[in-house]
Amino acid sequence: MPRKNKIILLVEDEPDIRALLGYNLRNEGYGVLEAQNGAEAITIAEGHNPDLIVLDIMMPVMDGLECCRRLRDHQTLSSVPILMLTARTGESSHVRSLDVGADSYLPKPVSLPVLFAQVKALLRSSAKQPEIPPVLKPADLIVDRNKYIVSRTVAGTEEKMRLPRKEFDLLFYLAANPGRVFSRQELLDEVWGPDVYVVDRTVDVHVRKIREKLGESYIETVKGVGYRFAEDLQ
């Protein structure tokens, strides 16, 4: 059974900021776990399986980027939504967050209403159930939403890959609609949700990461429009 109150793991090394955010999240009705660095966050997440992780980037012991990368490779935690917070500004920091698998990103100092809106949007997005079958078999792939695993057989050997949540969701959505061309904004609205603030380049970053793992042939770029899942794969 799903938990009545969603559990958020708040990872922040500054005690004052952690206390402020934790207090306000609890006032919004969430259960809040706290960690002060990435290594501690992974240990806590393994023991409590949070519904969402709010993750600072600049921390001692293990920073947020490395923590996010390890969570995305984790056998049981790879699909937990991750919202990155950082005092760093500029597009490069945003892109680096997406590269390691973050679902969304907010700069510090963060507005509490904006934070709450992002948290709600990510939790809604992660709770959505697809109306299409949970297991798709496009071309030589098996895309299993129940397990968040992509598999295929190469030279008689089965390969299994556990993609980060948004990479998987994007692949699943495109594979469920083979041949249909989607603009970047359509993909942002359908996969990330209209309430989550991310830029168009978010889609490009995730498509690139999928291609690095699966190859170039599955997702086609339609110049000046967007992306589609190839129809004529054998």
N, C-alpha and C positions, 0 to 999 in steps of 0.2 A: 504493500500500500504506500502511496506517496505521503511524504511528511506534510503535516498541516502547515507548519511554519518553515519557510525556506531558511537554509543555513548558509551564511556567507562567511568565508574565511578572509579576514582582513590582514594583509601583510604589509607592514609599515614599520620602519626602524625608529622614526621619531615618536617618542611616547606621547607628546601633546597632541600631535595629529592623529595618532592611532586612537587615543582616548576620545577625541572629539568626533571622529567618524564613527567609531564603535557606538558611542552614546546615541548619536542621531539615527544610525541604522537600527539599533534596538528600539528606539522610539517609533520607528516605522513598522515595527512588528516582526523583524527578522531575528533569528538566532545568530549570534555573532561569535566566531572563534577568532583569536588574534595570534599573530606570529610576528617576530621582529626581524626575520631574514628568510631568504629563500629555502635554506636547508631545513629550518624549523617548520616552514610552511608545508613542505613535502611530507614530513613526518606526521604533522597534524592532519593533513588531507588524507593520508593513507588510513588514519584511524577513524575519521569521521565522515568521509565522502561528502564534502560540501556541495551545495547546489550552484554556487558561484564563488569565484575567487577574485577579490579586488587586490591588485598586486602593484606595489611601488617598484620602480626600476632601480634607483640608486640606494643600495643597501650593502652593509658589510657581510662577510662570510660567503654569501651567495647572492648575487644581484637578481633583479626581477627578470631580466632577459634569459639568464641561464636557468632560473627556476621555471619559467614558462616553457623553455625548450625541453626540460626534463619531464615536466607534466605532460606535454604533448606526446612524449615517447613512453609514458607510463601505461602499463597494461590495463589498469582499472580507472585511471583518472584522465585519460586523454580527451574525453568528450566534455569535461567540465568547462563551462564558459569562463573566460578570463577577461577582466577589465583592467587595463594597465593605467596607472597614474604616474606622472612624472613631472618634475620641475624643469626638465629639458624642453626646449622649444625647437620648432622647425620640423620640416617634413621628414628629414632623415631619421629622427627619433621615432616618428610615427611608423615609417616603413620598417624599421628594425623590429618594432613591436609586432607588426603583422607578419614579418618574416619568421619569427619564432613561434607564431601560432596564436597570438592574442586575438580576441574577438572584437574588441573595441578599445578605445584609447581616449583618455582625458588629461589635459595639462593641469598642473597645479599653479596657483591655488584653485581648487575645484569648487564650483558653486554647488551647495547641497541640493537644491532642486534639480540641477542638471545631473548630478550623481544619482539621485533617486530615480530619475526618469530613465537613465541608462541601465541601472540595475533592474528595474521592472521590465524594460524592453528585452534585455538579454534573458531574463528568466522566462518571459512569455515565449520568446523564440525557441528556447531549449525545450519547452514543454509541448510545442506543437507536434501533432501527430500527422504524418502524411496520409492523404487519401488514396495514394497509390500503394501497390504491394511493397512490403518492407524489404524484399530481396529482388533486385533487378539483375538481369543477365544480358547486358549489351555487349555485342561482339564476343570477345574472349574473356570478359570480366564477369565477376560476380560481386555485386555491390550490396552488402548486407547491412541494412540500417539497424537491425536488432543488435548486432555486435560491433557496428562501426568498423567493419573490416572490408577491405577490397582484396580479392584474390583472383589469380589466373594461373593457368598451367603453361609453363614454358619448358620445352624439350622434355616433356613427360614428368616434370616436377612442379608441384603446386607451390606458388608463391603467395604469401599472405602479407598484407600491409595494413597497419593501423594508422590511418590519417588523422591529423588534428581535426577537431570537430567542424570548423568552418570549411576547411578543404573538402572534407567528406560531404558536408551538406551541399556545397556548390557542385561537386561532381555528381551527387545523387540527383539534384534538381535538373541539371543538364541532361543526364542520362535518361531521366524519366520523360524527357521531351526531345528525342533525337531529331535532328534536322531543323528544329525551330531556332531562329536567331533571337537572342536576347540582348538588349542594350545593357550597359553597365548599371544604369540606374534601376532597370527592371530586376537585375540580379541582386542588387543591394536591397531593394524593397522585399523581394521574395525570400532571400536567404538570410540576410541580416535583420530585416524588418524595417519598416518606415520610421520607427522611433529611435533607431540606433544611429548615432552620428559617426559616419565613416566617409571617407572621400572616394571618388571614382577609382583611384589607383589601387584601392583595397582589392578590387576584383582582379586587376592585372597581377598583383603580387600573388594572390592565391592560385590563379591559373598557372603562373610560372612554377609555383611549388608543386602543383599536381603534375605538370609536364616533366619536371625533374624526376619524379618518382615513377610515372607510368609511361613516359614517352610523349612525343609530339602529336601522335596521330589521333588521339581520342577527342580532344577539344580543339576546334578550328576557330581561328580569328577571322571575322568578317570585317574587312577594313572599313573604318568609318562608322561602323554600327555596333559591333560587340562580339559575342561568342555563341557557338553552337556545338552540340555533341554530334560528331560525324555519323551520318546515316549508313554509309556504304562500307563499313568495316567488316572484314571477313573473320 
